[in-house]
Each structure stands twice: as C-alpha cells, then as structure tokens.
C-alpha cells in the first residue's frame, strides 16, 4: 500500500486542521473482464479515536469475505474515513453489513452514539479502474439527486447490467 497526500474537502471541519491520506491497495478481481462488479463507496464519520478502531475492524472483516473482491481506496481524515470496495453482488455486501453490526454496537457503547455511515453503490466492469474522484462524484450525485442507475443504495438497488 502506498500513501498519497491529497487536499481535504474544503467543506469538511478537519480540512483546516490536518492533511488527508489516501491509501491505495490494488484489487485484482478474478472475474472475466466483462463481468459486472458492485462498487461500494462507504464514508464513515464519527469520534476520531474510536472510528479508527471501527473502520479497521470492518476493513479486516471485509478481507475475509468471499464476496469481497478487493479494496481499491482508503481515505482517512481522522474523523471521516472512506473505503471503496468491490463486491460480487448486493447480497454479498448486505451479508457483510448484517454481520458487522456487532462492531457498530461496540462503537456505540464506547462513544454513546452511532457513527454516520454514507454508502453509495454503482455497477462497474471487472478490470475497470475506480478512482477516488469517481467515488466522491457518485456519492455527491446520490446525495443531490437520490438513487438512480449512476448511484444507488442497498435499500434502492439497481440490477446489474446485462
């Protein structure tokens, strides 16, 4: 993994106090190049100290999932972290979310509240690069326009392209 300095988002509170880091870990899915893969851009915001432990635990558990094809980006701003993963299917991602509820409850017990989780999903093709800028753009599109073919949620899924 390599670390690259980036400019933090100007509207985020930590942007004025500390530089952000993006860590890249290349994902190499073992799928045919034409197969659709689900891209998940998950941003978790919360109390900095406990958030690192929560996101670390979630990242480790994702690595052990057969439906997770790889992590392609990790963005850390202390109290705001984004992880971009590739998944085989929405069912695989949903199973991961349900099975990691214990970690979210542990965070709540330690902090007294839940972290804020924003998840944007979209379909891509195996072997196609997913950039951090694309993840930010799709999450912004979901916030501004709601779910659609370019960005959706687990609660409002879009079928994989044929």
C-alpha positions as YAML, in Angstrom:
chain: A
units: angstrom
residues:
- id: 1
  name: UNK
  ca: [0.00, 0.00, 0.00]
- id: 2
  name: UNK
  ca: [1.21, 3.48, -0.76]
- id: 3
  name: UNK
  ca: [0.11, 6.74, 0.76]
- id: 4
  name: UNK
  ca: [-0.51, 9.86, -1.31]
- id: 5
  name: UNK
  ca: [-1.24, 13.31, 0.18]
- id: 6
  name: UNK
  ca: [-4.40, 14.95, -1.10]
- id: 7
  name: UNK
  ca: [-6.29, 18.13, -0.42]
- id: 8
  name: UNK
  ca: [-9.12, 17.54, 2.06]
- id: 9
  name: UNK
  ca: [-12.62, 18.62, 1.10]
- id: 10
  name: UNK
  ca: [-12.95, 22.32, 1.89]
- id: 11
  name: UNK
  ca: [-16.38, 21.90, 3.50]
- id: 12
  name: UNK
  ca: [-15.23, 19.29, 6.00]
- id: 13
  name: UNK
  ca: [-14.22, 20.52, 9.50]
- id: 14
  name: UNK
  ca: [-10.94, 18.60, 9.59]
- id: 15
  name: UNK
  ca: [-9.88, 20.15, 6.27]
- id: 16
  name: UNK
  ca: [-8.48, 23.14, 8.11]
- id: 17
  name: UNK
  ca: [-6.50, 21.16, 10.65]
- id: 18
  name: UNK
  ca: [-4.86, 18.19, 9.03]
- id: 19
  name: UNK
  ca: [-3.91, 16.80, 5.66]
- id: 20
  name: UNK
  ca: [-5.78, 13.77, 4.44]
- id: 21
  name: UNK
  ca: [-4.30, 10.50, 3.28]
- id: 22
  name: UNK
  ca: [-5.45, 8.14, 0.59]
- id: 23
  name: UNK
  ca: [-4.11, 4.63, 0.69]
- id: 24
  name: UNK
  ca: [-4.35, 2.53, -2.44]
- id: 25
  name: UNK
  ca: [-4.44, -1.23, -2.38]
- id: 26
  name: UNK
  ca: [-4.87, -2.65, -5.85]
- id: 27
  name: UNK
  ca: [-7.76, -5.03, -6.21]
- id: 28
  name: UNK
  ca: [-7.37, -7.78, -8.73]
- id: 29
  name: UNK
  ca: [-10.73, -9.50, -9.09]
- id: 30
  name: UNK
  ca: [-10.61, -13.00, -10.50]
- id: 31
  name: UNK
  ca: [-13.59, -12.43, -12.78]
- id: 32
  name: UNK
  ca: [-13.98, -12.26, -16.55]
- id: 33
  name: UNK
  ca: [-13.25, -8.74, -17.78]
- id: 34
  name: UNK
  ca: [-16.83, -8.27, -18.98]
- id: 35
  name: UNK
  ca: [-18.50, -9.23, -15.67]
- id: 36
  name: UNK
  ca: [-20.30, -6.55, -13.66]
- id: 37
  name: UNK
  ca: [-18.96, -5.84, -10.18]
- id: 38
  name: UNK
  ca: [-20.63, -3.82, -7.45]
- id: 39
  name: UNK
  ca: [-18.62, -0.81, -6.28]
- id: 40
  name: UNK
  ca: [-19.24, 0.41, -2.73]
- id: 41
  name: UNK
  ca: [-18.01, 3.82, -1.56]
- id: 42
  name: UNK
  ca: [-18.60, 3.88, 2.20]
- id: 43
  name: UNK
  ca: [-17.90, 7.03, 4.21]
- id: 44
  name: UNK
  ca: [-17.99, 6.71, 7.98]
- id: 45
  name: UNK
  ca: [-17.90, 9.79, 10.21]
- id: 46
  name: UNK
  ca: [-17.59, 9.81, 13.97]
- id: 47
  name: UNK
  ca: [-15.39, 10.26, 17.03]
- id: 48
  name: UNK
  ca: [-11.83, 10.06, 15.73]
- id: 49
  name: UNK
  ca: [-10.21, 7.68, 18.22]
- id: 50
  name: UNK
  ca: [-12.95, 5.06, 18.20]
- id: 51
  name: UNK
  ca: [-13.65, 5.49, 14.49]
- id: 52
  name: UNK
  ca: [-10.18, 4.23, 13.59]
- id: 53
  name: UNK
  ca: [-10.82, 1.02, 15.54]
- id: 54
  name: UNK
  ca: [-14.26, 0.55, 13.98]
- id: 55
  name: UNK
  ca: [-13.13, 1.12, 10.40]
- id: 56
  name: UNK
  ca: [-10.05, -1.06, 10.97]
- id: 57
  name: UNK
  ca: [-12.25, -3.91, 12.18]
- id: 58
  name: UNK
  ca: [-14.63, -3.51, 9.23]
- id: 59
  name: UNK
  ca: [-11.75, -3.50, 6.75]
- id: 60
  name: UNK
  ca: [-10.29, -6.68, 8.27]
- id: 61
  name: UNK
  ca: [-13.64, -8.46, 8.19]
- id: 62
  name: UNK
  ca: [-14.22, -7.45, 4.57]
- id: 63
  name: UNK
  ca: [-10.91, -9.04, 3.57]
- id: 64
  name: UNK
  ca: [-12.17, -12.38, 4.90]
- id: 65
  name: UNK
  ca: [-15.39, -12.31, 2.87]
- id: 66
  name: UNK
  ca: [-15.59, -14.47, -0.24]
- id: 67
  name: UNK
  ca: [-17.91, -11.95, -1.93]
- id: 68
  name: UNK
  ca: [-15.50, -9.05, -1.44]
- id: 69
  name: UNK
  ca: [-13.23, -8.73, -4.47]
- id: 70
  name: UNK
  ca: [-10.86, -6.16, -3.02]
- id: 71
  name: UNK
  ca: [-10.40, -2.75, -1.50]
- id: 72
  name: UNK
  ca: [-9.39, -0.16, -4.09]
- id: 73
  name: UNK
  ca: [-9.16, 3.03, -1.98]
- id: 74
  name: UNK
  ca: [-8.93, 4.09, 1.64]
- id: 75
  name: UNK
  ca: [-9.24, 7.77, 2.57]
- id: 76
  name: UNK
  ca: [-8.53, 8.90, 6.17]
- id: 77
  name: UNK
  ca: [-9.24, 12.37, 7.54]
- id: 78
  name: UNK
  ca: [-9.29, 11.34, 11.18]
- id: 79
  name: UNK
  ca: [-12.98, 11.75, 11.95]
- id: 80
  name: UNK
  ca: [-14.07, 10.90, 8.40]
- id: 81
  name: UNK
  ca: [-12.95, 7.78, 6.52]
- id: 82
  name: UNK
  ca: [-13.91, 6.45, 3.11]
- id: 83
  name: UNK
  ca: [-13.38, 2.90, 1.95]
- id: 84
  name: UNK
  ca: [-14.06, 1.84, -1.64]
- id: 85
  name: UNK
  ca: [-14.58, -1.89, -2.13]
- id: 86
  name: UNK
  ca: [-15.56, -4.17, -4.99]
- id: 87
  name: UNK
  ca: [-18.20, -6.86, -4.32]
- id: 88
  name: UNK
  ca: [-19.59, -9.74, -6.35]
- id: 89
  name: UNK
  ca: [-23.22, -8.86, -5.56]
- id: 90
  name: UNK
  ca: [-25.54, -6.77, -3.39]
- id: 91
  name: UNK
  ca: [-26.35, -9.96, -1.44]
- id: 92
  name: UNK
  ca: [-22.67, -10.34, -0.51]
- id: 93
  name: UNK
  ca: [-22.47, -6.72, 0.62]
- id: 94
  name: UNK
  ca: [-25.73, -6.96, 2.58]
- id: 95
  name: UNK
  ca: [-24.47, -10.09, 4.35]
- id: 96
  name: UNK
  ca: [-21.27, -8.22, 5.31]
- id: 97
  name: UNK
  ca: [-23.28, -5.25, 6.63]
- id: 98
  name: UNK
  ca: [-25.50, -7.50, 8.74]
- id: 99
  name: UNK
  ca: [-22.59, -9.49, 10.14]
- id: 100
  name: UNK
  ca: [-20.62, -6.39, 11.15]
- id: 101
  name: UNK
  ca: [-23.47, -4.91, 13.20]
- id: 102
  name: UNK
  ca: [-21.69, -6.12, 16.36]
- id: 103
  name: UNK
  ca: [-18.77, -3.75, 15.66]
- id: 104
  name: UNK
  ca: [-21.14, -0.81, 15.17]
- id: 105
  name: UNK
  ca: [-22.81, -1.62, 18.51]
- id: 106
  name: UNK
  ca: [-19.38, -1.75, 20.19]
- id: 107
  name: UNK
  ca: [-18.65, 1.72, 18.79]
- id: 108
  name: UNK
  ca: [-21.99, 2.96, 20.15]
- id: 109
  name: UNK
  ca: [-21.21, 1.54, 23.59]
- id: 110
  name: UNK
  ca: [-17.82, 3.28, 23.64]
- id: 111
  name: UNK
  ca: [-18.95, 6.65, 22.26]
- id: 112
  name: UNK
  ca: [-22.60, 6.90, 23.23]
- id: 113
  name: UNK
  ca: [-23.90, 7.19, 19.67]
- id: 114
  name: UNK
  ca: [-23.71, 5.62, 16.25]
- id: 115
  name: UNK
  ca: [-21.27, 6.70, 13.56]
- id: 116
  name: UNK
  ca: [-22.72, 8.33, 10.46]
- id: 117
  name: UNK
  ca: [-22.47, 5.96, 7.50]
- id: 118
  name: UNK
  ca: [-22.99, 7.05, 3.91]
- id: 119
  name: UNK
  ca: [-22.88, 4.34, 1.27]
- id: 120
  name: UNK
  ca: [-23.03, 4.90, -2.50]
- id: 121
  name: UNK
  ca: [-23.17, 1.91, -4.83]
- id: 122
  name: UNK
  ca: [-22.82, 1.54, -8.59]
- id: 123
  name: UNK
  ca: [-22.04, -1.10, -11.16]
- id: 124
  name: UNK
  ca: [-18.72, -1.24, -12.95]
- id: 125
  name: UNK
  ca: [-16.97, -3.79, -15.11]
- id: 126
  name: UNK
  ca: [-14.30, -6.09, -13.69]
- id: 127
  name: UNK
  ca: [-10.88, -4.71, -14.55]
- id: 128
  name: UNK
  ca: [-12.10, -1.10, -14.91]
- id: 129
  name: UNK
  ca: [-10.26, 1.34, -12.63]
- id: 130
  name: UNK
  ca: [-12.34, 3.06, -9.94]
- id: 131
  name: UNK
  ca: [-10.89, 6.40, -8.87]
- id: 132
  name: UNK
  ca: [-11.29, 8.26, -5.60]
- id: 133
  name: UNK
  ca: [-12.69, 11.20, -7.60]
- id: 134
  name: UNK
  ca: [-15.33, 8.95, -9.14]
- id: 135
  name: UNK
  ca: [-16.32, 7.69, -5.68]
- id: 136
  name: UNK
  ca: [-16.74, 11.27, -4.45]
- id: 137
  name: UNK
  ca: [-18.70, 12.27, -7.56]
- id: 138
  name: UNK
  ca: [-21.10, 9.32, -7.28]
- id: 139
  name: UNK
  ca: [-21.67, 9.87, -3.55]
- id: 140
  name: UNK
  ca: [-22.39, 13.54, -4.27]
- id: 141
  name: UNK
  ca: [-24.79, 12.59, -7.04]
- id: 142
  name: UNK
  ca: [-26.64, 10.23, -4.68]
- id: 143
  name: UNK
  ca: [-26.93, 13.00, -2.05]
- id: 144
  name: UNK
  ca: [-28.13, 15.57, -4.59]
- id: 145
  name: UNK
  ca: [-30.47, 13.52, -6.78]
- id: 146
  name: UNK
  ca: [-31.27, 10.35, -4.88]
- id: 147
  name: UNK
  ca: [-30.86, 6.81, -6.15]
- id: 148
  name: UNK
  ca: [-30.61, 6.05, -9.86]
- id: 149
  name: UNK
  ca: [-28.52, 3.98, -12.27]
- id: 150
  name: UNK
  ca: [-25.33, 6.00, -11.61]
- id: 151
  name: UNK
  ca: [-25.52, 5.77, -7.80]
- id: 152
  name: UNK
  ca: [-27.86, 3.80, -5.56]
- id: 153
  name: UNK
  ca: [-28.14, 2.20, -2.10]
- id: 154
  name: UNK
  ca: [-28.81, -1.26, -0.72]
- id: 155
  name: UNK
  ca: [-32.34, -0.07, 0.04]
- id: 156
  name: UNK
  ca: [-32.88, 1.07, -3.56]
- id: 157
  name: UNK
  ca: [-30.84, -1.38, -5.64]
- id: 158
  name: UNK
  ca: [-30.35, -1.22, -9.38]
- id: 159
  name: UNK
  ca: [-30.00, -4.55, -11.20]
- id: 160
  name: UNK
  ca: [-26.61, -5.40, -12.65]
- id: 161
  name: UNK
  ca: [-26.25, -4.54, -16.34]
- id: 162
  name: UNK
  ca: [-26.74, -7.46, -18.70]
...
